[in-house]
């Protein structure tokens, strides 16, 4: 005589837990990374848009850093564009005091969400940075450049990049330094363009087009050519790399 299988309540609970675990695994393995990447794209594009709006309003991009009369670094471009375009998000920040004053430091852990990648857990960390240095769009701290002064095509001139291996607070007047940064994407040995997304690190050009690059997607020489604003190089990243959302 065949035994009849009894589907007990305990067995039902076990099956349900297995199903739930599988669904959760799929969500965090597939759905969540895709959602985070889409959110990251929206955030870095918003920050790039603010930079673009600033240069349209004032005829030049903001300086990466502002200084007082003694040469002390006072404020980051992040605060400057925020004060101009979304002042309600930093109404308690005092431009009359340096960024690291006790009063302003009370905002250090309160970065507006769009300055951070959703995969960043540290409070106040900025993941979307300028590249500052000789030849770059932001050629030196304290210097403002108009887009009209850029001779390279906006579509091959880097405006903003994603970075996860340089711990910079959103108030801190500091960004990627062209002289010391790595020219390899996701380099484990030095700060540079980097991401926790498998699809690569986000880069926004001066025409606001966004792409993502993985390690070995391009040579150091090509990346340097995309960083320079008046170098005369004419690489066409659109022909080599898909626009964000097409990967």
Secondary structure as UniProt FT lines:
FT   HELIX           9..26
FT   HELIX           27..31
FT   HELIX           32..58
FT   STRAND          65..67
FT   TURN            69..70
FT   STRAND          73..76
FT   HELIX           77..85
FT   HELIX           87..89
FT   TURN            91..92
FT   TURN            95..96
FT   TURN            99..100
FT   HELIX           102..105
FT   TURN            106..109
FT   HELIX           113..115
FT   TURN            118..119
FT   TURN            123..124
FT   STRAND          128..129
FT   STRAND          131..132
FT   TURN            134..135
FT   TURN            141..142
FT   HELIX           147..149
FT   HELIX           154..156
FT   STRAND          158..162
FT   TURN            170..171
FT   STRAND          176..177
FT   TURN            178..180
FT   TURN            185..186
FT   TURN            188..189
FT   TURN            198..199
FT   STRAND          201..205
FT   TURN            206..207
FT   STRAND          210..213
FT   TURN            215..216
FT   HELIX           220..227
FT   HELIX           237..240
FT   TURN            244..245
//
